[in-house]
Amino acid sequence: MDTSLSRRERLHIVIFEANTPAGRTFDKIVLVAILLSLLVTVIDSIESIHRDYAMLFAWIEWGFTLLFAIEYILRLYCSPRPLKYAFSFYGLVDLLAIVPGVLSIYYSDAQYLLIVRIIRMLRIFRVLKLGTYLRQANYLLAALRGSKQKIIVFLVTVSTLVTVFGTLMYVIEGPEHGFTSIPKGIYWAIVTLTTVGFGDIVPKTPVGQMLSSLVMIIGYSIIAVPHRYIHRRTGQRHARRTVETRLPGVLKELPRTRRGVLLTLR
């Protein structure tokens, strides 16, 4: 590492850049700490273990909180724009990962806030530099935006169906069979239409069972509708991006009319 750099610049290279041996070592240490803290969180959620080793896990968690707090302070110190980092997505994730642990030291009632530390898992994306792969999610977002009107119509239709079916089931079955209100009937309709079928509320009368069969058939019929829209839009966006990135010369040489036809994949 260049000794002419200031301590702050050297620290920035270690913490924010992973293309150096020191940076890679730092990322590995952070990754191990994140995974160990998540393992502690998971194990501590087991009631029998928490009852016997609550204090031990508390000390371990405070140790991880101190470690991540020091890392957060160092990131603020060596960042060229500390405020930008502090209010960035990962900056807020880093902060939220240490605040519950700090609060639990002073307020015992804040112990349940420690579950928020599970969001430390999000930091794995930064440590492993997986953010570059997340750009593929842009295809899905573009597909959702392109199919927005169709999806809204679909959701309104489904909402209308579950309201109608829930009301009918409330009228047909009644409180004596578990349908104590229209919202309860709507809950049953949602569970049945989505083919989840918890079984906590079931129709008992022949008419109710016939209506239940109809709802299940309709659910199987419409459950693939949004998937078809999104899948088609995603394929179109991916094909368009492939054409634009891999064949730029061909696009420039094509006449405007043919170029427009080629880009109608959008």
C-alpha positions as MATLAB code, in Angstrom:
seq = 'MDTSLSRRERLHIVIFEANTPAGRTFDKIVLVAILLSLLVTVIDSIESIHRDYAMLFAWIEWGFTLLFAIEYILRLYCSPRPLKYAFSFYGLVDLLAIVPGVLSIYYSDAQYLLIVRIIRMLRIFRVLKLGTYLRQANYLLAALRGSKQKIIVFLVTVSTLVTVFGTLMYVIEGPEHGFTSIPKGIYWAIVTLTTVGFGDIVPKTPVGQMLSSLVMIIGYSIIAVPHRYIHRRTGQRHARRTVETRLPGVLKELPRTRRGVLLTLR';
ca = [
       0.000    0.000    0.000;
       1.283    3.448   -0.907;
       2.886    5.002    2.187;
       2.415    8.491    0.761;
      -1.301    8.214    1.363;
      -2.796    9.591    4.527;
      -4.113    7.297    7.236;
      -7.687    8.156    6.244;
      -7.027    7.304    2.590;
      -5.347    4.008    3.501;
      -8.276    3.137    5.765;
     -10.700    3.964    2.947;
      -8.902    1.537    0.629;
      -9.090   -1.232    3.218;
     -12.740   -0.722    4.165;
     -14.404    0.357    0.925;
     -12.277   -1.347   -1.719;
     -11.896   -5.090   -2.127;
      -9.316   -5.181   -4.923;
      -6.398   -5.194   -2.488;
      -5.194   -7.980   -0.163;
      -5.998   -5.865    2.886;
      -9.454   -5.039    1.535;
     -10.222   -8.683    0.821;
      -9.053   -9.673    4.302;
     -11.249   -7.008    5.877;
     -14.279   -8.179    3.880;
     -13.680  -11.779    4.958;
     -13.487  -10.745    8.618;
     -16.723   -8.741    8.315;
     -18.430  -11.625    6.529;
     -17.455  -14.096    9.265;
     -18.657  -11.661   11.941;
     -21.995  -11.198   10.175;
     -22.560  -14.937    9.799;
     -21.607  -15.619   13.420;
     -23.920  -12.867   14.681;
     -26.770  -14.314   12.616;
     -26.025  -17.777   14.001;
     -26.196  -16.382   17.540;
     -29.523  -14.705   16.718;
     -30.998  -17.939   15.393;
     -29.784  -20.083   18.300;
     -30.865  -17.493   20.876;
     -34.424  -17.641   19.513;
     -34.752  -21.240   20.788;
     -36.591  -20.919   24.083;
     -34.845  -23.779   25.912;
     -31.381  -22.479   24.986;
     -32.271  -18.851   25.667;
     -33.560  -19.775   29.127;
     -30.235  -21.358   30.146;
     -27.756  -19.137   28.313;
     -29.517  -15.781   27.998;
     -26.725  -13.821   29.688;
     -24.004  -15.495   27.617;
     -25.786  -14.687   24.373;
     -26.397  -11.155   25.579;
     -22.673  -10.615   26.126;
     -21.882  -12.126   22.743;
     -24.424   -9.859   21.077;
     -23.021   -6.792   22.823;
     -19.589   -7.822   21.554;
     -20.871   -7.991   17.975;
     -22.677   -4.694   18.461;
     -19.440   -3.065   19.629;
     -17.552   -4.540   16.683;
     -20.077   -3.312   14.127;
     -20.317    0.073   15.858;
     -16.551    0.519   15.520;
     -16.774   -0.481   11.864;
     -19.615    1.988   11.300;
     -17.629    4.816   12.904;
     -14.582    3.946   10.805;
     -16.698    3.991    7.648;
     -17.966    7.442    8.560;
     -14.434    8.595    9.316;
     -12.792    7.438    6.090;
     -15.695    8.051    3.732;
     -15.103   11.059    1.417;
     -18.755   12.014    1.933;
     -19.837   10.781    5.392;
     -23.400   12.098    5.161;
     -23.931   10.412    1.813;
     -22.792    7.110    3.294;
     -24.846    7.601    6.477;
     -28.074    8.104    4.511;
     -27.328    5.515    1.860;
     -29.098    2.145    1.908;
     -26.178    0.223    3.381;
     -25.376    3.067    5.759;
     -28.869    2.854    7.223;
     -28.619   -0.946    7.353;
     -25.349   -0.655    9.290;
     -26.941    1.800   11.712;
     -30.101   -0.230   12.262;
     -27.986   -3.300   12.916;
     -26.306   -1.702   15.963;
     -29.029    0.558   17.413;
     -31.180   -2.262   18.947;
     -28.130   -3.709   20.674;
     -27.238   -0.328   22.155;
     -30.805    0.279   23.316;
     -30.993   -3.138   24.975;
     -28.095   -2.182   27.245;
     -30.073    0.675   28.796;
     -33.640   -0.564   28.364;
     -34.426   -4.165   29.141;
     -37.747   -3.867   27.323;
     -35.819   -3.283   24.097;
     -34.543   -6.873   24.105;
     -37.060   -7.880   21.454;
     -35.643   -5.166   19.183;
     -32.569   -7.330   18.824;
     -34.436   -9.310   16.209;
     -33.752   -6.359   13.937;
     -30.134   -7.485   13.861;
     -31.210  -10.113   11.346;
     -31.026   -7.351    8.741;
     -27.260   -7.684    8.994;
     -27.737  -10.400    6.412;
     -28.308   -7.627    3.880;
     -24.695   -6.583    4.362;
     -23.599   -9.857    2.796;
     -24.603   -8.407   -0.574;
     -22.056   -5.643   -0.144;
     -19.302   -7.838    1.266;
     -19.641  -10.401   -1.531;
     -20.102   -7.633   -4.098;
     -23.397   -9.159   -5.229;
     -24.810   -5.752   -6.064;
     -23.630   -6.096   -9.653;
     -25.817   -9.157  -10.074;
     -28.858   -7.354   -8.703;
     -29.029   -5.281  -11.871;
     -30.833   -8.259  -13.385;
     -33.720   -7.267  -11.125;
     -34.158   -4.238  -13.381;
     -35.694   -6.554  -15.963;
     -38.317   -7.631  -13.437;
     -39.009   -4.048  -12.339;
     -39.359   -2.942  -15.952;
     -41.708   -5.834  -16.612;
     -43.834   -4.888  -13.602;
     -44.018   -1.279  -14.770;
     -44.908   -2.350  -18.303;
     -47.698   -4.601  -17.037;
     -48.885   -2.174  -14.357;
     -52.330   -1.522  -15.826;
     -53.005   -5.211  -16.429;
     -51.872   -6.113  -12.921;
     -54.058   -3.386  -11.382;
     -57.081   -4.669  -13.298;
     -56.219   -8.191  -12.172;
     -55.929   -7.174   -8.498;
     -59.194   -5.210   -8.625;
     -60.924   -8.207  -10.185;
     -59.553  -10.585   -7.565;
     -60.506   -8.170   -4.758;
     -64.038   -7.987   -6.112;
     -64.281  -11.772   -6.370;
     -63.090  -12.444   -2.826;
     -65.470   -9.800   -1.475;
     -68.429  -11.300   -3.334;
     -67.541  -14.900   -2.461;
     -66.808  -14.000    1.173;
     -70.164  -12.260    1.525;
     -72.016  -15.151   -0.107;
     -70.334  -17.651    2.179;
     -71.230  -15.539    5.213;
     -74.871  -15.574    4.105;
     -74.888  -19.281    3.213;
     -72.958  -20.746    6.145;
     -73.490  -18.203    8.908;
     -71.843  -17.832   12.322;
     -72.775  -21.360   13.386;
     -70.258  -22.755   10.871;
     -67.447  -20.351   11.697;
     -68.290  -17.535    9.264;
     -68.975  -14.997   11.997;
     -68.600  -11.911    9.803;
     -68.088  -10.762    6.238;
     -64.348  -10.092    6.843;
     -64.079  -13.673    8.072;
     -65.753  -14.823    4.857;
     -63.358  -12.664    2.802;
     -60.435  -14.238    4.636;
     -61.761  -17.678    3.719;
     -62.237  -16.593    0.091;
     -58.643  -15.325   -0.148;
     -57.250  -18.529    1.331;
     -59.374  -20.652   -0.982;
     -58.923  -18.595   -4.149;
     -55.138  -18.658   -3.771;
     -55.329  -22.456   -3.277;
     -53.597  -22.211    0.109;
     -56.374  -23.900    2.050;
     -55.489  -23.641    5.748;
     -58.591  -25.592    6.706;
     -59.352  -23.548    9.817;
     -62.734  -22.541    8.334;
     -64.604  -24.934    6.042;
     -68.139  -24.875    4.615;
     -70.513  -27.477    6.012;
     -73.635  -27.051    3.888;
     -73.973  -28.541    0.356;
     -74.465  -25.080   -1.178;
     -71.401  -23.765    0.631;
     -69.328  -26.709   -0.558;
     -70.459  -26.112   -4.141;
     -69.447  -22.475   -3.878;
     -66.121  -23.527   -2.375;
     -65.475  -25.830   -5.349;
     -66.257  -22.982   -7.740;
     -63.849  -20.659   -5.931;
     -61.066  -23.246   -6.107;
     -61.576  -23.780   -9.835;
     -61.517  -20.031  -10.443;
     -58.372  -19.778   -8.325;
     -56.561  -22.342  -10.462;
     -57.730  -20.497  -13.581;
     -56.507  -17.020  -12.659;
     -53.417  -17.713  -10.557;
     -51.169  -17.817  -13.640;
     -52.455  -14.569  -15.175;
     -49.951  -12.111  -13.623;
     -47.133  -14.596  -14.134;
     -47.843  -14.685  -17.856;
     -47.828  -10.904  -18.145;
     -44.602  -10.495  -16.177;
     -42.830  -13.374  -17.922;
     -43.653  -11.988  -21.360;
     -42.550   -8.460  -20.436;
     -39.331   -9.749  -18.872;
     -38.481  -11.675  -22.024;
     -39.160   -8.638  -24.188;
     -36.986   -6.356  -22.034;
     -34.149   -8.890  -21.978;
     -34.296   -9.346  -25.759;
     -34.306   -5.590  -26.315;
     -31.291   -5.092  -24.024;
     -29.447   -7.899  -25.832;
     -30.073   -6.275  -29.201;
     -28.993   -2.838  -27.986;
     -25.803   -4.001  -26.258;
     -24.535   -6.743  -28.569;
     -25.495   -5.342  -31.938;
     -24.923   -1.586  -31.735;
     -23.280   -1.445  -35.121;
     -26.102   -3.323  -36.781;
     -28.652   -0.965  -35.274;
     -26.803    2.053  -36.615;
     -26.556    0.611  -40.106;
     -30.193   -0.445  -40.315;
     -32.670    1.946  -41.915;
     -34.822    3.792  -39.404;
     -37.926    1.790  -40.287;
     -36.274   -1.569  -39.745;
     -34.613   -0.304  -36.581;
     -38.032    0.637  -35.233;
     -39.358   -2.810  -36.014;
     -36.396   -4.368  -34.236;
     -36.913   -2.234  -31.139;
     -40.616   -2.984  -30.905;
     -39.586   -5.857  -28.663;
     -40.129   -3.324  -25.936;
];
